[in-house]
Amino acid sequence: MTTSTARPLLISRRRFTRLLRELHRRGEDRRESGAFLLAHRDARPIAGGLEITGIIYYDDLDADCLTGGITMHAIGLSRLNQLCRERGLRVLGDIHTHPSRYIQQSRIDATHPMIALPGHLAFIAPNYAAGPIRATDLGGHRLLPGGAWEPAYGADVTGMLRVRAGFLLAVARLRHLFPNSKEMR
C-alpha cells in the first residue's frame, strides 16, 4: 500500500491548490480534514522525486472520521488498501489540517500515524487550509525506523514536497519516457 522513500514528493501547482481548497471545504472551517497522497504502484521517479497523481480524502474512505480531530476507523484503512490493490496505486504520504498556525505534530499525530511504515511522509496544513498556502507553510514529517519523526519546516519542507508547474512535470514525464530523444534535451 505504501512505499518508503527519501525522495521528495512532486505535485502540480493546480493539484496542490485544489487539494488545499478541498481540505478547507471538507473541514468547514471548524474541524480537521485530511487526505492520502497517491501514485501508481510502479511509478518511477521523475525530476528527482515521485509525482503525486491521485488524492483520496479521509472522509471518502470513512464517512465518520472527521470528528473535530481525525478518527480513522479500520473500515477506512481497509477501503484504502482495497482501492490501492484494485487500481494499482500506492500511498506516498498524507496531509491533514490543524486549526491554527501550529504545524508541528500533536502527540496524537506522532503516536498514531496514518501509515506506520518508515519513510512515510505526513504533512500538516495550518488554519484548516484556509487562504493562500505555500508548501513552505506546511509542516513536513518523515517517519523514521523505530517510530521517531524527522520534522521539516519552512524552506526545509521542499526536501519532502515540491510544488511544480504542471507543464514542467509533463516535460519530466516525457524525458523519462524518451531519455535518448534529442528533441527532449
N, C-alpha and C positions, 0 to 999 in steps of 0.2 A: 504493500500500500504506500510505502514511503521510501525514499532513497536519501541517505545522509550524504551531504556534500559540503565541501568547503568553498565551493564556487558561489558567487553572488547570484541571486535571482534577478532576472530581467523582466520588466513589464512595460508595455507600451504606455505612453502618457494618457491616451484615451482610456485604456482599460483601468489604469490606476485611478483616474478621476471618477470613472463610473463606479468602481469598487467603493471608493470613499463615500460618494453620494448615496449609494445603496445601503451601506452600513449605517449612515446617518438616518436615512428614511426608515429602515427597519427598527432602529433603536428609538425612534420617535422622540429624540432629544430628552429621553428620560431613563433609558436603560442601555446596558452594554449590548452589543451585537458583534457578530464575527463571521469569518468565512475561511474555508480551506483554499489554498492556492495550489493549482494542479498543472500537470503537464502530461503528455503522452508517456507511457511507460518506457518506450525505447528512445525518447528524445535525447539528442546529442547536444553537447554544449555548443553555443554559438557566441561569438563576440566575447568570449571569456566567461560566460555564465549560462544558466539554464533559464529558458524562457517560460514564463507563466502563460499558459494557453487556455486555462479554464479556471473558473471560480465556482465553488458551491457554498452557499450560505448556510450557517449552522441551523437556522430555523427551517430551511427546506429539508433538512435531514431529520430534525427533531422539533416538531412544532411547539413543544412546551419548554424549550431550552432557554429562552430569553426571559429570565426571572427577575431582572434588575441587574444581577450579575449574569453569568452564563452557567447553566447546569445541563451539560450534555449527558444524556442518558445512553445506556447501552444500545438502544434501538437506533440512535443517530449514528453512532460509530459503525454499527452493523450495516446500515444503509450506505455509509461512505465506502466501506470495504466492498460491498456488493457493486456499487456504481463503478469503483475503480477496476474491479475484475471484469465487469461486463463491457466497459468502454475502453479498456486498455490504458488506464490512467494511473498516475501516482501522485501522492501528496508531496509537494515541495516545502510547504510551510503553512502557517496560518496567521491570521490577523484578527485582532479584536479591539474594541474601543474601550476607553476609560472616560469617566465623567469630567475629568479636569485635565490640566496640562501634565499631570503625572503619567509618565510613560515608562516608568520602571515597573517591573513585575511586582504584583502583590504577593504575599505569602502563598495565597491560594494558586495564583498563576504558576509560581515556581515549583510548588509541590504537586500540582495536578496538570501536567502538560497535556495538550490535546493529543499529541503523538509523542510517546515516551521513548524515543529512539535517539541515540547520539547523532548529532548533526542536524536535527530538526530545527527549523527556524521559526520563531514566533515573534510577530510584530504587534506593537500596541500603538493605536492612533489616539491622539488627545481629543478632549472635548466632544465625545461621541461622534467624531469625524465631521464636525461642523466647520464650515468655512473653508478657505483655501488651505490645503495641507500639502507640504512637500515631503519627499521621502526622508529628508533630514529632520523633519519634525517628529518622526516616528521613533519609538524605542525598538531596537532590534535585539533579539536574544537567541543565542545558539546553544542548544543542549549539548553538554559535553559528556563523555563517558563518566560514569559514576554519579550522574544526576545534577552536577553543578551547571550553572549557566554562564556563558560569556556574553556580557551586555555590550551594546554599541549605541551611542547617542550622537546627534549632530552629524557632522561630515563622516564620522566612522560608520554610520548606517550604510553608506554606499558600498562598503565591503560585504554587505549582506543583501542589499536590494538596490537596483539601479533602474530608474525610470528613463526610458528612451523614446524618441520619436518612432512611431510605428514604421515609417519607411526605412529607418536605419536597421530595425530588426528584420524587415523583409529583405534588405540587401544582405545582411549577415546570414540569413537562412539560405539565400541563393548562393552565396560564396561557399557555404558548407556543402551544398548540393553539387556545385561545379567548381571544385578547388583549382583545377588546372585551366580554367577558361580565362583567356587574355582579356575578354570584354569585362570581366568582373574585377579586374585589378584597378 
